Amino acid sequence: MNNDLNQDLAQDLVVGLDAGGTRTRAVLAAAADGRVLREGAAGPGNALTVPVQRLTDHLAEAIAGAVPERARARVVAVAGGFAGAAQTSPDEPGRLNALAALTAALRRLGIAPGSIGVSSDIEAAFASAPGAPADGLALVAGTGAVAIRIEDRRCAVTVDGDGWLLGDDGSGFWIGRSAVRAALRMADGRGAPTLLAGMVGRALEVPTEARPPAGRAAEPAHADSADGAPADAGRGGRRRGGRARDTDGEDAPGDAERGAPGHSAAVDGEGGPGEGARAEGGVRAEERHTDACRGDGGRGAGRATRIPAEPVWARDRREAYRMHLLPAVMAGPPILLARLAPLVAEAARAGDPVAEAILGEAVDHLLDTVRALEPRPGEPMVATGGLLGPEGPLTVLLSERLRELGLRLDWVADGCRGAVALARLGHGRPASSAPGT
């Protein structure tokens, strides 16, 4: 094995770099065929947000891990895809920072390649597609979201990517923020019951006693009465927020079927309209007359059997939930809301309609972003980012919609394979022979 490695390291070599917002990855590959030989990794590599000296240190660490000292004289070309950099102009700040840091890191390691290339991470990711295409579309859907038209391996047109405050529609941040909004809307009575309220509460460490009752998505208690029951509930054998029994025992449609969520149920019982809307322990109960109740004077006639229904999230608990949730959200950088995106996917898998609607709207946003690039049927389209990976929550939904436009997604994990292809192009080798990494 060592003999094989020594033989591999005796040939011309190239280095490809993927320098992203959270880590920098370097790969050493054979210049002849693009076969990956070794890898190294280090800290963040965003060319705009990481100071040049620290960026230099991270690049040097990643490259040193990939390229053993005895092989450094064999490196003939280096190419890197950097977050925050682009080839839009020679004096683009991110590109200048990346080039300065990469040149310094290579000098520190004693590597003197004949070619050094800097591109954006998206340009490198696009080059990672099968055949290393020069023209087409790239879509990133991770923490942020952006779509780009690539021409001659450079970004020509950009749609969105405007950051959490102004854009990134359909991104992980957008989905996470939508989860919090849905939880807050359920808590204050404007929104439908959703599993997301409990899941978001747990993730942000809202006290258990303030969260919705365990189990199903608890239905908020109505504010019109002290015990949580709507004032008009129970009249005429109907209740708001679901289905009730009419006086003949047949199902009567409630307001929930007309899209009015957030109301609890009460059926006329021994205490009159609205009484008994909640059973002990904060659980709503539905009163239904059994057949025995309809007897003519038999024992138990006219009495109701209490059947527990879904939990009720009482108003005071909802107020406490909001009081804890809002400071927890505001305490950190807004972009951290992206970490809540997996909760939406989990709730959607459990059949939560609110979560399903959030994912559907995210797909709509990404589709609008792609459409703005005026795609041509059949042109290459590369996707990267966790939302569109093999197990990504939007992959299947978006792929189906893109097929209507004559597009097919090729997903790549990062830009390392593309950076290797670009390095080989810089050395005068055809990129299309580069195998997958």
C-alpha positions in Angstrom: 0.0 0.0 0.0 2.8 2.4 0.9 4.6 1.5 -2.3 1.5 2.4 -4.3 1.1 5.7 -2.5 4.8 6.5 -3.1 4.3 5.8 -6.7 1.2 8.0 -6.9 3.1 10.8 -5.2 5.9 10.6 -7.7 3.7 11.9 -10.6 2.4 15.4 -11.4 -0.2 16.4 -8.8 -3.0 19.0 -8.4 -4.7 20.4 -5.4 -8.4 21.4 -5.2 -9.9 23.4 -2.4 -13.4 24.0 -1.2 -13.3 26.9 1.2 -16.8 27.4 2.8 -18.4 29.2 5.6 -17.8 26.5 8.2 -14.7 24.6 7.0 -12.0 24.3 4.4 -11.4 21.1 2.6 -8.3 20.3 0.4 -7.8 17.3 -1.9 -4.7 16.1 -3.6 -5.3 14.4 -6.9 -3.3 13.0 -9.9 -3.0 15.6 -12.6 -3.3 12.8 -15.3 -6.8 11.5 -14.4 -8.1 13.5 -11.4 -7.9 10.5 -9.0 -8.0 11.7 -5.4 -5.1 10.5 -3.3 -5.3 12.4 0.0 -7.5 14.9 1.9 -7.0 17.6 4.5 -9.4 19.9 6.4 -9.3 23.1 8.5 -11.5 26.0 9.7 -13.7 28.4 7.8 -12.6 29.8 4.4 -15.1 32.5 3.6 -12.9 35.1 1.7 -15.0 38.1 2.9 -15.7 37.2 6.5 -12.5 35.5 7.6 -9.5 37.8 8.0 -6.8 37.2 5.5 -4.2 36.1 8.0 -6.6 33.6 9.6 -7.7 32.4 6.1 -4.0 31.9 5.3 -3.6 29.7 8.4 -6.7 27.6 7.5 -5.6 27.1 3.9 -2.1 26.1 5.0 -3.4 23.6 7.5 -5.8 22.0 5.0 -3.2 21.8 2.3 -0.6 20.4 4.6 -3.0 17.7 5.7 -3.6 16.7 2.0 -0.1 17.1 0.6 2.8 15.3 2.4 6.1 17.2 2.5 7.8 14.8 0.1 5.1 15.4 -2.6 5.0 19.2 -2.5 7.5 19.7 -5.3 5.2 17.6 -7.5 2.2 20.0 -7.3 1.8 21.6 -10.7 -1.6 23.4 -10.2 -3.9 24.6 -7.4 -7.5 25.8 -7.7 -9.9 26.9 -5.0 -13.5 27.6 -4.7 -14.1 30.2 -2.0 -17.3 31.4 -0.4 -17.3 35.1 -0.7 -15.2 35.2 -3.8 -16.1 35.4 -7.5 -14.5 36.0 -10.9 -16.8 38.8 -11.8 -14.0 41.3 -12.0 -10.2 41.2 -11.3 -10.4 43.5 -8.4 -13.4 41.8 -6.6 -12.6 42.0 -2.9 -13.3 38.4 -2.0 -11.3 37.1 -4.9 -8.3 39.4 -4.0 -8.4 38.2 -0.4 -8.6 34.5 -1.4 -5.7 34.9 -3.9 -3.5 36.7 -1.3 -4.2 34.1 1.4 -3.8 31.1 -1.0 -0.5 32.4 -2.4 0.8 33.0 1.1 -0.2 29.6 2.3 1.5 27.8 -0.6 4.6 29.9 -0.1 4.6 28.9 3.6 4.5 25.2 2.6 7.1 25.4 -0.1 4.7 24.7 -2.9 5.3 26.5 -6.1 2.6 25.5 -8.7 2.7 26.7 -12.2 -1.0 27.7 -12.0 -3.1 29.1 -9.2 -6.8 29.6 -9.7 -9.5 31.2 -7.5 -13.2 31.0 -8.1 -16.4 31.2 -6.1 -17.5 28.1 -4.2 -20.6 28.0 -6.5 -18.4 28.1 -9.7 -16.4 25.2 -8.2 -19.5 23.3 -7.3 -20.9 23.7 -10.8 -17.6 22.3 -12.3 -18.1 19.2 -10.0 -21.0 18.0 -12.2 -20.4 15.1 -14.5 -18.2 16.2 -17.4 -17.2 19.5 -15.7 -19.6 21.6 -17.8 -18.6 25.2 -18.7 -22.2 26.6 -19.0 -25.5 26.0 -17.2 -27.3 26.7 -13.9 -26.3 26.2 -10.3 -28.7 26.2 -7.3 -27.5 26.4 -3.7 -30.1 25.6 -1.0 -28.5 25.2 2.4 -28.4 27.8 5.1 -28.9 30.4 2.4 -30.3 30.1 -1.2 -29.1 31.4 -4.5 -29.3 30.5 -8.2 -26.7 31.4 -10.7 -26.2 31.1 -14.5 -22.7 30.0 -15.3 -21.1 31.0 -18.6 -17.6 29.9 -19.5 -17.2 28.7 -15.9 -17.9 32.1 -14.4 -21.0 33.5 -12.7 -22.9 35.6 -15.2 -26.3 36.1 -13.6 -27.2 35.8 -9.9 -30.8 35.5 -8.5 -31.3 36.0 -4.7 -28.5 35.1 -2.3 -29.4 38.4 -0.7 -28.9 37.2 2.9 -31.4 36.4 5.7 -32.6 40.0 6.0 -33.5 40.6 2.4 -33.7 37.3 0.7 -32.5 33.7 0.7 -36.1 32.6 0.1 -36.7 28.9 0.5 -33.4 28.4 2.3 -32.7 26.6 5.6 -32.9 29.9 7.4 -36.3 30.7 5.7 -37.7 27.3 6.7 -36.4 27.6 10.3 -37.9 31.1 10.7 -41.2 29.8 9.3 -41.2 27.1 11.9 -40.8 29.7 14.7 -43.5 31.9 13.1 -45.9 28.9 12.9 -45.2 28.1 16.6 -45.9 31.7 17.6 -49.0 32.0 15.5 -50.4 28.8 17.1 -49.6 30.2 20.6 -51.3 33.5 20.1 -54.3 32.0 18.3 -53.8 33.2 14.8 -52.5 29.9 13.4 -53.4 26.2 13.1 -52.3 23.6 15.6 -48.9 22.2 14.6 -46.3 19.8 16.0 -43.8 22.5 15.4 -44.8 24.5 18.5 -43.7 21.7 20.8 -40.6 20.8 18.7 -39.4 24.4 18.4 -40.1 24.9 22.1 -37.9 21.9 23.0 -35.1 23.0 20.6 -35.0 26.5 22.2 -35.3 25.2 25.7 -38.7 26.6 26.6 -39.8 25.2 30.0 -41.9 22.0 29.7 -44.8 23.5 31.6 -45.1 26.3 29.0 -45.0 24.0 26.0 -48.1 22.4 24.4 -49.2 19.2 26.1 -47.3 16.1 25.0 -48.8 14.0 22.3 -50.7 15.4 19.3 -50.5 19.0 18.3 -52.4 20.5 21.1 -55.3 22.8 20.2 -55.2 26.2 21.8 -58.0 27.0 24.2 -60.3 29.7 22.9 -60.0 33.1 24.6 -63.7 33.8 24.7 -64.3 32.0 28.0 -62.4 31.5 31.2 -62.1 27.7 30.9 -60.9 27.9 27.3 -64.2 27.0 25.6 -65.6 29.3 22.9 -68.7 31.1 24.1 -70.9 29.7 21.4 -69.6 26.2 21.6 -72.2 23.5 22.3 -75.2 25.3 21.0 -77.3 23.3 18.6 -75.2 20.2 19.1 -72.2 21.8 17.3 -68.8 22.8 18.4 -66.0 25.0 16.8 -62.7 23.5 15.9 -63.7 20.0 14.8 -66.7 17.7 14.4 -69.5 17.3 16.8 -72.5 15.1 17.2 -75.9 16.5 16.5 -78.9 15.6 18.6 -79.4 12.4 16.5 -75.9 11.3 16.9 -74.8 12.0 13.4 -71.7 13.9 12.6 -72.1 17.6 12.1 -69.3 19.6 10.4 -67.5 22.0 12.7 -65.6 25.2 11.7 -62.3 23.3 11.4 -63.6 21.8 8.1 -64.0 25.4 6.9 -60.4 26.2 7.8 -60.9 27.9 11.2 -58.2 26.4 13.4 -57.4 27.1 17.0 -60.7 26.6 18.8 -61.5 24.0 21.5 -64.6 21.8 21.6 -67.5 21.8 24.0 -70.8 20.0 23.8 -73.9 20.6 26.0 -73.5 18.6 29.1 -74.8 18.6 32.6 -73.4 22.1 33.3 -75.0 23.8 30.3 -73.3 25.2 27.2 -69.6 25.4 27.4 -69.3 23.5 30.6 -66.9 20.5 30.7 -64.9 21.8 27.8 -61.8 20.6 29.5 -61.2 17.6 31.6 -58.7 17.4 34.5 -55.1 17.7 33.5 -55.7 20.3 30.8 -57.3 17.8 28.4 -60.3 18.7 26.4 -63.3 16.3 26.7 -66.1 15.7 24.3 -69.4 14.6 25.8 -71.3 12.1 23.8 -74.6 10.4 24.8 -74.4 6.6 24.7 -77.2 4.3 23.7 -78.0 3.7 27.3 -78.6 7.4 27.8 -81.5 7.2 25.4 -83.4 4.7 27.4 -86.8 5.7 28.8 -86.0 6.3 32.4 -83.5 3.5 32.8 -80.6 3.9 35.2 -78.1 6.4 33.9 -80.6 7.9 31.4 -79.7 11.4 30.4 -76.1 11.2 31.6 -73.1 11.7 29.4 -70.0 9.6 29.0 -66.9 11.8 28.9 -64.5 10.7 26.1 -61.1 12.4 26.1 -60.3 14.3 23.0 -57.1 16.0 22.0 -55.1 18.1 24.5 -55.8 21.8 25.1 -53.0 24.3 25.4 -54.3 26.8 27.9 -54.0 30.5 27.4 -51.7 31.1 30.4 -49.3 28.4 29.1 -49.4 29.9 25.7 -48.5 33.3 27.1 -45.6 31.8 29.0 -44.5 30.0 25.9 -44.3 33.3 24.0 -42.5 35.0 26.9 -39.7 32.3 26.8 -39.5 31.7 23.1 -39.1 35.2 21.8 -36.0 36.0 24.0 -34.5 32.6 23.1 -34.8 33.5 19.4 -33.5 37.1 19.8 -30.5 36.0 21.9 -28.6 34.5 19.0 -27.7 35.6 15.4 -30.8 35.3 13.2 -29.0 32.9 10.8 -29.0 30.3 13.6 -32.7 29.7 12.9 -31.5 27.6 10.0 -30.8 24.8 12.5 -34.5 24.4 13.1 -35.1 23.5 9.4 -34.8 19.7 10.1 -37.6 20.0 12.6 -39.9 21.0 9.8 -38.9 18.0 7.7 -39.5 15.8 10.7 -42.9 17.2 11.4 -43.8 16.9 7.7 -42.9 13.2 7.7 -45.3 12.9 10.6 -48.1 14.3 8.5 -48.2 17.8 10.0 -50.1 20.0 7.5 -48.4 23.2 8.6 -44.9 21.7 8.2 -45.9 20.3 4.8 -47.1 23.7 3.7 -43.8 25.3 4.8 -41.8 22.9 2.7 -44.2 23.4 -0.2 -43.8 27.1 -0.1 -40.0 26.7 0.1 -40.0 24.7 -3.1 -42.2 27.4 -4.7 -39.6 30.1 -3.8 -36.7 28.0 -5.1 -38.6 27.3 -8.3 -39.2 31.1 -8.8 -35.5 31.7 -8.2 -34.6 29.2 -11.0 -37.3 30.5 -13.3 -35.8 34.0 -13.1 -32.7 32.7 -14.8 -34.8 31.8 -17.9 -33.7 28.2 -18.0 -33.5 26.3 -21.3 -34.8 22.7 -21.3 -32.0 20.2 -21.1 -29.2 22.5 -20.0 -27.0 21.3 -17.1 -28.2 22.1 -13.6 -26.1 21.5 -10.5 -27.5 21.6 -7.0 -25.6 21.8 -3.7 -26.6 22.3 -0.1 -28.2 20.1 2.5 -31.8 20.9 1.5 -31.3 19.3 -1.9 -29.0 16.4 -1.0 -29.8 12.7 -1.4 -31.8 12.8 1.8 -32.8 16.5 1.6 -36.3 17.5 2.5 -36.9 19.4 -0.8 -35.1 17.1 -3.2 -38.0 15.1 -4.5 -40.5 17.9 -4.4 -38.2 20.3 -6.4 -37.0 17.7 -8.8 -40.6 16.9 -9.8 -41.3 20.6 -10.4 -38.1 21.1 -12.4 -38.9 18.3 -14.7 -41.8 20.4 -15.9 -39.2 22.9 -17.1 -37.1 20.2 -18.8 -34.4 20.3 -16.1 -32.7 17.6 -14.1 -30.8 18.2 -10.9 -27.3 16.9 -10.5 -26.4 17.1 -6.8 -22.8 17.6 -5.6 -21.7 17.5 -2.0 -19.2 20.4 -2.3 -16.8 22.0 -4.8 -13.7 19.8 -4.3 -14.3 17.7 -7.3 -14.9 20.8 -9.4 -11.8 22.5 -7.9 -9.7 19.5 -9.0 -11.2 19.8 -12.5 -10.4 23.5 -12.6 -6.8 22.8 -11.4 -6.4 20.2 -14.1 -7.7 22.7 -16.7 -5.2 25.2 -15.4 -2.5 22.7 -16.1 -3.8 22.0 -19.5 -5.5 18.7 -18.8 -9.1 17.9 -19.9 -11.3 18.2 -16.9 -14.0 15.8 -18.2 -11.9 12.8 -17.3 -11.9 13.6 -13.6 -13.6 10.8 -11.6 -15.9 11.3 -8.7 -14.4 12.0 -5.3 
